[in-house]
Amino acid sequence: MDIVQRTPMPEPWAEGEKIPWNEPGFSARMLAEHLSQEHDAASRRTERIEQHVRWIHEQVLRGQPSRVLDLGCGPGLYSQRLAALGHACVGIDFGPASIAYARRQAAASQSDCTYIEGDIRAVDYGPDGSYDLAMLIYGELNVFRRAEALSILQKARQSLKPGGRLLLEPHTFEAVQEEGQRPSTWYTSEAGLFSERPHLALYEAFWHAEQAVTIHRYSIVDAETSVVTRYASSMQAYNEEGYRRLLADAGFEGVTFYPSLWGEPDPSQSALVAIVTQT
Ligand SMILES: C[S@@+](CC[C@H](N)C(=O)[O-])C[C@H]1O[C@@H](n2cnc3c(N)ncnc32)[C@H](O)[C@@H]1O
């Protein structure tokens, strides 16, 4: 009945904030997805990350040793490589397994990386005016309500030095809309991301045209007990003008769009766009 009587069309963010990145068991299972070289689901594969890091180092930071704030840093795959190029990095993420992995890597390589386990909507980003670059990549900006995204960007701006840069990699409007118009689907698994026990996963997507928001809903049915656990996440769509307005509202000036995080069109990453702006 949990499934039969579900709301036919959920309101954006009404059934959940996002998939439970910060739940310890989920985070441990997600860490394996971040590190997998089989797919680009949670983080991209090493070769592409190295390409992105080169572009950030050469084009965004102009090769100058910099202080970098990596918001939603995951297991630190970008910050650890930026530190190896001479930058001092602070990464913030609320996934406990990701932060533990990032800290282990930083200790093993003695790199200049500090990791904070916390929610980027709530934690302090460090002293005002202390970073040359703040970044929020791999589409995560869209998963926040606009008011939250604005507050994160305002905090990021506050944490930047005068002339400091912000690097975003959000989704295109079309990509968010397309996700919301995907057909429902399902799979079974002995053990997977949403549960370590045998389960059935039902997935639905919705496009809320009026608010330009896609809603994802996952109903996870435990195979032994039939207990249904529901997860949901929503994604706000913005067109270029929408991103410009959001950034202007947060106090940034001079927005440049790039087709990917390495500056060139990338068919495998066409759902995303890179934005560089400054204080
Ligand atoms: C798609 S992953 C990208 C990870 C990393 N930036 C990368 O590209 O390898 C998004 C990350 O954002 C983190 N995240 C999402 N919402 C967050 C929040 N409110 N506070 C802190 N971290 C958050 C997740 O835990 C996850 O590690």
The ligand as a Gaussian input file, in Angstrom:
#p B3LYP/6-31G(d) Opt

LIG

0 1
 C       28.378000      13.894000      -7.399000
 S       29.384000      13.821000      -5.964000
 C       30.835000      14.670000      -6.522000
 C       32.047000      14.485000      -5.638000
 C       33.305000      15.237000      -6.098000
 N       33.073000      16.657000      -6.240000
 C       33.805000      14.653000      -7.406000
 O       33.498000      15.228000      -8.465000
 O       34.532000      13.639000      -7.351000
 C       28.567000      15.039000      -4.927000
 C       29.160000      15.158000      -3.546000
 O       28.487000      16.219000      -2.862000
 C       28.312000      15.842000      -1.510000
 N       27.205000      16.615000      -0.950000
 C       25.934000      16.677000      -1.413000
 N       25.216000      17.510000      -0.639000
 C       26.040000      17.968000       0.319000
 C       25.861000      18.846000       1.415000
 N       24.685000      19.420000       1.676000
 N       26.943000      19.105000       2.212000
 C       28.137000      18.517000       1.962000
 N       28.356000      17.680000       0.940000
 C       27.322000      17.402000       0.122000
 C       28.062000      14.355000      -1.562000
 O       28.322000      13.726000      -0.324000
 C       29.022000      13.925000      -2.677000
 O       30.268000      13.558000      -2.169000

